[in-house]
């Protein structure tokens, strides 16, 4: 039996076709546009995202040697993808990196809402979470939620288009609506956010035992998929990527090197939310009995793209090549990677956080600036590992950045943790596919499925001679951040 997995990211939709043995047979992708109608806003046309998915699915179906018997779907998390009672968008999707609710979340920080919510859901609130977006809409665009019937995420939107059923995966409901230790929707959280009126917008929560629905006739016509095949709602992309990288047992860790830079570690209990520092997020993993302690930063691939544009380069790949030619000490140039209009959300929260280049002199060259930008983003990974509950023995890397041998070696050296690169090209899709195989009984459990189908292509050990300098540079990174904090608020006025 062949099968298909969909991974809808922020800027690209990827669809992968798998053979009966789990080998990648074919893949297709489509770009998706991020709209920025106002400063700090980040949106997408929901119909355009679906059209991109449907087109990529049709391409993969046509390339497979036989009709697929399963389709699994994952997508970018957070945000607010609102639809009416007929399943039609009531406007653009508001994305995870949207910053319009920054002042509201800052108020929640001051009045204690953030701290109390973390003790219930295990996640620090951020501007692009659905609760913040809904609360902002209630004040500034009340007609939008009034016209809406369901609050979805990207994965939920695609699941609705594939099946006709509105649903939210448990991993996405975790932040910010679940009492994580009880694994139930928390009325207290809705009260804290002032969203009692929005409780009915949240559709049925799908847990590990309720992921599968049949493909609808309408979706068959649009995608070319066989009528009535199982559609599996997999956990959202950071969880799917952890699963696809083989991180399905406690203590395993991975970092996504994509638009989102997310460092995450698997834990087997949610009890620590009562005592953990209120940073990052904690969500159900999609693997029974396990949770994901994740630090999805705003300091991801966009920072590298910005660096490339700044230096007149065509891509982040060219930035890596230029950085590799730079001196290891970067001629004293340093970079703080907080360029998102929404500031930073992990491993610390500050909507006013802003980036900077410092240490420049007439001796600084383009290659030094390039290396400083790459190193600054890498320091964000080390910063997240420092906030994690345990230090992993291995860090699996995925996303487009994992294709750079230079960057993967730099990550090993600057974090001091061995890194591994999976053989698959689309790790999120692999995780969605593994979820589909387990959910439909084609694989007995996740450890067995991972042992059979997750392969490692390369590993990199940290170079011991670089460890002292890496520790010094990380300490300097933290000092520079503290020195810049007092002026962040002035740059956003």
WOUR-V93882 format. One record per residue. D_LAST is the distance of its C-alpha to the last C-alpha in whole Angstrom. Layout:
BEGIN
D_LAST  D_LAST
END
This chain:
BEGIN
57  54  51  47  44  40  37  34  31  28  29  33  35  38  42  45  48  50  54  56  56  52  52  49  51  49  45  43  39  37  33  31  28  24  23  19  19  15  12  13  16  19  23  26  29  31  35  34  33  37  38  37  39  42  43  42  45  47  47  48  50  52  52  54  57  58  56  53  54  51  47  44  40  37  34  30  29  26  25  26  29  30  34  36  40  41  39  37  33  31  28  27  26  23  23  22  19  17  14  14  15  12  12  16  17  14  16  20  19  19  22  24  24  23  26  29  28  28  32  33  32  31  28  24  22  19  17  20  23  25  25  21  21  24  22  19  22  24  21  20  23  26  28  28  29  32  33  33  36  35  32  32  31  32  35  36  35  38  40  40  41  44  45  44  43  40  39  37  38  38  35  33  33  33  29  28  31  34  36  37  40  41  40  40  37  36  35  34  31  31  31  28  26  27  28  32  32  31  34  36  34  35  38  41  40  42  43  45  48  47  45  48  48  50  49  49  51  48  47  50  50  47  47  51  51  54  54  54  53  51  47  45  42  41  38  34  34  33  36  38  37  38  41  42  42  44  42  44  45  43  42  41  38  36  33  32  31  30  26  26  27  29  31  33  36  39  40  43  42  39  40  37  34  35  35  33  29  27  25  26  28  32  34  37  39  41  44  46  45  42  38  36  33  31  27  26  23  20  21  24  26  23  22  25  25  22  24  27  25  24  27  29  31  32  31  30  34  34  31  33  36  35  33  37  38  36  37  36  34  32  32  30  27  25  22  20  20  16  15  15  12  13  13  17  19  22  24  21  18  15  12  9  12  12  15  17  20  22  25  26  29  31  33  31  32  31  33  31  27  29  30  27  25  28  29  25  25  29  27  25  29  30  27  28  32  31  30  33  36  38  39  40  43  42  39  39  37  37  34  34  34  37  39  38  40  38  35  37  39  36  35  38  38  35  35  39  40  42  41  43  42  44  46  45  42  40  40  38  41  43  42  42  46  47  45  47  50  50  49  52  55  55  54  55  52  49  50  53  51  49  52  54  51  48  49  47  47  46  45  44  44  42  44  45  44  41  40  39  37  35  35  34  31  30  29  28  25  24  24  22  19  20  19  16  14  13  11  9  7  6  6  4  0
END
